[in-house]
Amino acid sequence: MSLKDVVIYYSLEGSTKFIAETVAAELNADIIELKTKKEFAKTGFKKYFIAGMTVVFGLRPKIQNQYIDLNKYNNIILGTPIWAGSFASPFNTLIAQDKFQRRKVAIFTTSLGSDTKKCFDNFKKKLPNNEFIGEISFLEPKKTPDESKTKAVEWAKGLNF
Ligand SMILES: Cc1cc2nc3c(=O)[nH]c(=O)nc-3n(C[C@H](O)[C@H](O)[C@H](O)COP(=O)(O)O)c2cc1C
C-alpha cells in the first residue's frame, strides 16, 4: 500500500487553513493543523509583537499535537502564514520534533504582501536533505476566495511528486 501525502499547516486567522484544506482535498492528502497550547493574540499590538518575537528569537511554542509521526507519510506539503518575514514559529516546534529527510516537500505561504523568498529559504535551510519541488505564495486569499481556490488547485495538480 502506498503512503499518503500530508499537508501540515499553521493558521492563526484562517487564511492558511483555507488554502491547506483546498490543497489537501485536491491531493487526497491527510491534513494536520499545528495548534499552539496557548493561542496567540489575534488583535491589537500584541498580535504582531508577541507572535513576531517568537519568530525573531527562534522560539518553539508548545503545541497541542501529539508527536507527529511523519514516517507514516510520503510527500509533505507545508503551509504557513508569513510572520516577520519567515515561517510561523509553531514550525520551529515541529522541526525540533522531527527533522524529516529524503522527502519531496512543497511549501505555500499566505501573507499581506511581503516577499516570501526568505521564508522558503529558511525552510530549506532548516530541513536539509529534502527535495523541494514546489513553492507558492497567496496574498490575502480570503479576499478573493474563488481565484485563490483555483490557484491552489492548479498548484496542487502541478506538483510533481
Ligand atoms: C505576528 C505576525 C507577523 C506577520 N508578519 C508579516 C510579514 O512579515 N509580512 C506579511 O506580508 N504579512 C505578515 N503578517 C500577516 C500574515 O502573514 C497574513 O495575514 C496571513 O495570511 C495570515 O494567515 P492566517 O490567517 O492563516 O493566520 C503577519 C501576521 C502576524 C500575526
The ligand as an SDF file (V2000), in Angstrom:
LIG
                    3D

 31 33  0  0  0  0  0  0  0  0999 V2000
    2.8430   38.0100   14.0610 C   0  0  0  0  0  0  0  0  0  0  0  0
    2.5070   38.3130   12.6450 C   0  0  0  0  0  0  0  0  0  0  0  0
    3.5150   38.7270   11.7880 C   0  0  0  0  0  0  0  0  0  0  0  0
    3.2330   38.9790   10.4450 C   0  0  0  0  0  0  0  0  0  0  0  0
    4.2660   39.3590    9.6180 N   0  0  0  0  0  0  0  0  0  0  0  0
    4.0030   39.5530    8.2860 C   0  0  0  0  0  0  0  0  0  0  0  0
    5.0650   39.8840    7.3880 C   0  0  0  0  0  0  0  0  0  0  0  0
    6.2300   39.9970    7.7660 O   0  0  0  0  0  0  0  0  0  0  0  0
    4.7430   40.0850    6.0800 N   0  0  0  0  0  0  0  0  0  0  0  0
    3.4480   39.9610    5.6040 C   0  0  0  0  0  0  0  0  0  0  0  0
    3.2410   40.1380    4.4020 O   0  0  0  0  0  0  0  0  0  0  0  0
    2.4350   39.6270    6.4340 N   0  0  0  0  0  0  0  0  0  0  0  0
    2.6760   39.4270    7.7700 C   0  0  0  0  0  0  0  0  0  0  0  0
    1.6460   39.0690    8.6140 N   0  0  0  0  0  0  0  0  0  0  0  0
    0.3130   38.8540    8.0460 C   0  0  0  0  0  0  0  0  0  0  0  0
    0.0210   37.3760    7.7910 C   0  0  0  0  0  0  0  0  0  0  0  0
    1.1010   36.7320    7.1170 O   0  0  0  0  0  0  0  0  0  0  0  0
   -1.2120   37.1950    6.8980 C   0  0  0  0  0  0  0  0  0  0  0  0
   -2.2940   37.9090    7.4030 O   0  0  0  0  0  0  0  0  0  0  0  0
   -1.5380   35.7030    6.7630 C   0  0  0  0  0  0  0  0  0  0  0  0
   -2.3050   35.4790    5.6040 O   0  0  0  0  0  0  0  0  0  0  0  0
   -2.3200   35.1950    7.9680 C   0  0  0  0  0  0  0  0  0  0  0  0
   -2.5460   33.8150    7.8190 O   0  0  0  0  0  0  0  0  0  0  0  0
   -3.5660   33.0520    8.7820 P   0  0  0  0  0  0  0  0  0  0  0  0
   -4.9230   33.6860    8.5550 O   0  0  0  0  0  0  0  0  0  0  0  0
   -3.5310   31.6430    8.3170 O   0  0  0  0  0  0  0  0  0  0  0  0
   -3.1150   33.2300   10.1800 O   0  0  0  0  0  0  0  0  0  0  0  0
    1.9070   38.8280    9.9420 C   0  0  0  0  0  0  0  0  0  0  0  0
    0.8920   38.4250   10.8240 C   0  0  0  0  0  0  0  0  0  0  0  0
    1.1790   38.1480   12.1670 C   0  0  0  0  0  0  0  0  0  0  0  0
    0.0920   37.6810   13.0890 C   0  0  0  0  0  0  0  0  0  0  0  0
  1  2  1  0
  2  3  1  0
  2 30  2  0
  3  4  2  0
  4  5  1  0
  4 28  1  0
  5  6  2  0
  6  7  1  0
  6 13  1  0
  7  8  2  0
  7  9  1  0
  9 10  1  0
 10 11  2  0
 10 12  1  0
 12 13  2  0
 13 14  1  0
 14 15  1  0
 14 28  1  0
 15 16  1  0
 16 17  1  0
 16 18  1  0
 18 19  1  0
 18 20  1  0
 20 21  1  0
 20 22  1  0
 22 23  1  0
 23 24  1  0
 24 25  2  0
 24 26  1  0
 24 27  1  0
 28 29  2  0
 29 30  1  0
 30 31  1  0
M  END
$$$$
